[in-house]
Amino acid sequence: MSEVLVVEDEPAIAQLLALNLRHGGHDVRVSADAESARDSVAGALPDLVLLDWMLPGQSGISLLRHWRADSRTRELPIIMLTARADEADLIAGLDAGADDYLTKPFSSNELLARIRSVLRRRAPEALDSRVELGGLVIDPASRKVSRDGQESSLGATEARLLHFLMTHPERVHSRSQLLDRVWGDHVFIEERTVDVHVKRLRDVLAPLDAQHLIETVRGVGYRFSANAVPVSRERAGR
């Protein structure tokens, strides 16, 4: 089940959208303007945002640019909802960073299909796909990780963490981003919890001589790098 934030200032439209989304199996939050939408996302990242173009105060397109400029929300899936049907408006919305653009009026079936499509494109970490990178193979369905014929078992959280990092390689993720994307946005979990699980993950990878693939970027966060160089025993012992 995904959580969708509906940003729509017309109460009747917002209620109809929320009703259709709930019937489609989604949890729903509703914001009537850009300010409340920013506060909602700052408190807890949704899985996807339905963003109306025309909002009181700050426009939807301006809010979209704001979220895309923030590292925490840069990859937040966003679908623009608008009565603007001109090609120039479509291009402006997509250029601003929208994942999709839906022109009113639209059917609930089309909306739900667009949501499914965007979530599949923007959240490959939610899929139980087998991933191989840097000689390391993870099978999230069985929670097994292997390398050069050796295999280890992962805890549920470590499996999600490793799968996310391997499907977003060479990119640095802050602790808050990892909490949002791996833990499912449990906003009351402390950021140092990430450090604990990274240590556990490295302990699991150590027998496979793969713990170095999870790199710490000091002052920022963590990344998976297939090109990471193992730390020598001599240096590690210092």
C-alpha positions as CSV (number, residue, x, y, z in Angstrom):
1,M,0.0,0.0,0.0
2,S,1.3,3.4,-1.0
3,E,0.7,6.8,0.6
4,V,-0.3,9.6,-1.7
5,L,-0.3,13.3,-0.9
6,V,-3.1,15.1,-2.8
7,V,-2.3,18.9,-3.2
8,E,-5.6,20.4,-4.4
9,D,-7.4,23.6,-3.2
10,E,-10.9,22.6,-4.5
11,P,-12.4,20.6,-1.6
12,A,-14.8,18.7,-3.8
13,I,-12.1,17.6,-6.2
14,A,-9.7,16.8,-3.3
15,Q,-12.4,14.6,-1.7
16,L,-13.2,12.8,-5.0
17,L,-9.5,12.1,-5.6
18,A,-9.1,10.8,-2.0
19,L,-12.1,8.6,-2.3
20,N,-10.9,7.1,-5.6
21,L,-7.3,6.6,-4.3
22,R,-8.6,4.8,-1.1
23,H,-10.7,2.6,-3.3
24,G,-7.5,1.8,-5.2
25,G,-5.8,0.7,-2.1
26,H,-3.8,3.8,-1.2
27,D,-3.5,5.8,2.0
28,V,-4.2,9.5,1.4
29,R,-3.2,12.8,2.8
30,V,-4.7,16.1,1.6
31,S,-3.2,19.6,1.5
32,A,-5.1,22.6,0.2
33,D,-2.1,24.9,-0.5
34,A,1.6,24.9,-1.1
35,E,2.5,25.9,2.5
36,S,0.6,23.0,4.1
37,A,2.0,20.6,1.4
38,R,5.6,21.7,2.2
39,D,4.9,21.1,5.9
40,S,3.3,17.7,5.2
41,V,6.3,16.5,3.2
42,A,8.8,17.9,5.6
43,G,7.2,15.8,8.4
44,A,7.0,12.6,6.4
45,L,7.7,11.8,2.8
46,P,4.7,10.3,0.9
47,D,5.3,7.6,-1.8
48,L,3.8,10.0,-4.4
49,V,2.3,13.5,-4.8
50,L,-0.6,14.5,-6.9
51,L,0.0,18.2,-7.4
52,D,-2.5,20.7,-8.8
53,W,-0.9,23.4,-11.0
54,M,-3.2,26.2,-9.8
55,L,-2.9,26.7,-6.0
56,P,-3.5,29.8,-3.8
57,G,-0.3,31.6,-3.0
58,Q,2.5,29.6,-4.5
59,S,1.7,27.8,-7.7
60,G,2.1,24.0,-8.1
61,I,4.8,24.4,-10.7
62,S,6.8,26.6,-8.2
63,L,6.3,24.1,-5.5
64,L,7.5,21.3,-7.8
65,R,10.7,23.3,-8.5
66,H,11.2,23.8,-4.8
67,W,11.0,20.0,-4.1
68,R,13.3,19.2,-7.0
69,A,15.9,21.6,-5.7
70,D,16.0,19.8,-2.3
71,S,18.1,16.7,-2.1
72,R,15.6,15.0,0.3
73,T,12.7,15.4,-2.2
74,R,14.6,15.4,-5.5
75,E,13.4,11.9,-6.3
76,L,9.9,12.2,-4.8
77,P,7.4,10.9,-7.5
78,I,5.1,13.8,-8.5
79,I,2.2,13.8,-11.0
80,M,0.9,17.2,-12.1
81,L,-2.9,17.6,-12.2
82,T,-4.1,20.5,-14.3
83,A,-6.8,21.9,-16.6
84,R,-4.0,23.3,-18.8
85,A,-4.0,21.2,-21.9
86,D,-1.6,23.2,-24.1
87,E,1.6,21.5,-25.3
88,A,3.6,24.4,-23.9
89,D,2.2,23.8,-20.4
90,L,2.8,20.0,-20.7
91,I,6.5,20.7,-21.6
92,A,6.8,23.3,-18.8
93,G,5.5,20.8,-16.2
94,L,7.8,18.0,-17.4
95,D,10.8,20.3,-17.6
96,A,10.2,21.4,-14.0
97,G,10.6,17.8,-12.9
98,A,7.1,16.2,-13.0
99,D,7.1,12.5,-13.5
100,D,3.8,12.6,-15.3
101,Y,1.2,15.2,-16.4
102,L,-2.5,14.5,-16.2
103,T,-5.1,16.9,-17.8
104,K,-8.5,17.3,-16.2
105,P,-11.0,15.8,-16.5
106,F,-9.6,12.2,-16.3
107,S,-11.0,8.9,-15.2
108,S,-10.1,7.2,-11.9
109,N,-8.8,4.2,-13.8
110,E,-6.4,6.4,-15.8
111,L,-5.2,8.1,-12.6
112,L,-4.5,4.8,-10.8
113,A,-2.7,3.4,-13.9
114,R,-0.5,6.5,-14.1
115,I,0.3,6.2,-10.4
116,R,1.3,2.5,-10.8
117,S,3.4,3.4,-13.7
118,V,5.3,6.2,-12.0
119,L,5.8,4.1,-8.8
120,R,7.3,1.3,-10.9
121,R,9.7,3.7,-12.7
122,R,10.7,5.7,-9.6
123,A,10.8,3.0,-7.0
124,P,12.7,-0.1,-8.3
125,E,13.9,-0.7,-4.7
126,A,10.3,-1.8,-3.9
127,L,10.5,-4.7,-6.4
128,D,11.8,-8.1,-5.5
129,S,14.3,-8.0,-8.3
130,R,17.6,-9.8,-8.1
131,V,20.5,-7.4,-8.5
132,E,24.2,-8.1,-9.3
133,L,26.8,-5.4,-9.0
134,G,30.5,-5.4,-8.2
135,G,30.5,-9.2,-8.0
136,L,27.8,-9.1,-5.3
137,V,24.4,-10.7,-5.9
138,I,21.4,-10.0,-3.7
139,D,18.1,-11.9,-3.9
140,P,15.6,-9.9,-1.8
141,A,12.9,-12.6,-2.1
142,S,15.1,-15.1,-0.2
143,R,17.1,-12.4,1.6
144,K,20.4,-14.0,0.5
145,V,23.5,-12.2,-0.7
146,S,26.4,-14.0,-2.4
147,R,29.8,-13.4,-4.0
148,D,32.3,-15.8,-5.6
149,G,30.2,-18.9,-4.6
150,Q,29.9,-17.8,-0.9
151,E,26.5,-16.9,0.5
152,S,25.2,-15.1,3.6
153,S,21.7,-14.5,4.9
154,L,20.4,-11.0,5.6
155,G,17.9,-9.6,8.1
156,A,14.8,-8.0,6.6
157,T,16.0,-4.4,7.1
158,E,19.5,-5.1,5.9
159,A,18.1,-6.8,2.8
160,R,16.0,-3.7,2.0
161,L,19.0,-1.4,2.8
162,L,21.4,-3.3,0.6
163,H,18.9,-3.6,-2.3
164,F,18.2,0.1,-2.2
165,L,21.9,1.0,-2.2
166,M,22.6,-1.5,-5.1
167,T,19.8,-0.2,-7.2
168,H,21.1,3.4,-6.7
169,P,24.9,2.8,-7.0
170,E,27.6,5.4,-6.7
171,R,25.1,7.9,-5.3
172,V,25.5,9.3,-1.8
173,H,22.4,9.0,0.4
174,S,22.0,10.9,3.6
175,R,20.7,9.1,6.7
176,S,17.4,10.9,6.5
177,Q,17.0,9.9,2.8
178,L,17.7,6.2,3.8
179,L,15.1,6.4,6.5
180,D,12.6,7.7,4.1
181,R,13.3,5.3,1.3
182,V,14.2,2.1,3.2
183,W,12.3,2.2,6.4
184,G,9.1,3.4,4.7
185,D,9.3,6.9,6.3
186,H,9.1,5.9,10.0
187,V,9.6,9.5,11.1
188,F,10.2,8.7,14.8
189,I,13.3,6.5,14.1
190,E,16.5,8.3,15.0
191,E,19.0,8.8,12.2
192,R,21.7,6.9,14.1
193,T,19.6,3.8,13.6
194,V,20.9,3.8,10.0
195,D,24.5,3.6,11.3
196,V,23.6,0.5,13.4
197,H,22.0,-1.3,10.4
198,V,24.9,-0.3,8.1
199,K,27.3,-1.9,10.6
200,R,25.2,-5.0,10.7
201,L,25.1,-5.1,6.9
202,R,28.9,-4.8,6.8
203,D,29.2,-7.6,9.3
204,V,27.1,-9.9,7.0
205,L,29.2,-8.9,4.0
206,A,32.6,-9.3,5.7
207,P,32.7,-13.1,5.2
208,L,32.2,-12.4,1.5
209,D,35.0,-9.9,1.5
210,A,32.5,-7.3,0.3
211,Q,32.0,-5.0,3.3
212,H,34.1,-2.3,1.6
213,L,31.4,-1.9,-1.1
214,I,29.4,0.1,1.4
215,E,31.3,3.3,1.7
216,T,30.9,6.0,4.4
217,V,31.0,9.5,3.0
218,R,32.1,11.5,6.0
219,G,29.6,14.2,7.0
220,V,27.1,13.1,4.4
221,G,26.0,9.5,4.5
222,Y,26.5,6.2,2.6
223,R,26.8,4.8,-0.9
224,F,27.3,1.5,-2.6
225,S,30.4,1.6,-4.9
226,A,31.3,-1.3,-7.1
227,N,34.7,0.4,-7.6
228,A,35.5,0.7,-3.9
229,V,39.0,-0.5,-2.9
230,P,39.3,-2.9,0.0
231,V,41.0,-1.5,3.1
232,S,44.3,-3.3,3.7
233,R,44.6,-5.5,6.8
234,E,47.5,-3.3,7.9
235,R,45.5,-0.1,7.6
236,A,42.4,-1.6,9.1
237,G,44.4,-2.6,12.2
238,R,45.6,0.8,12.9
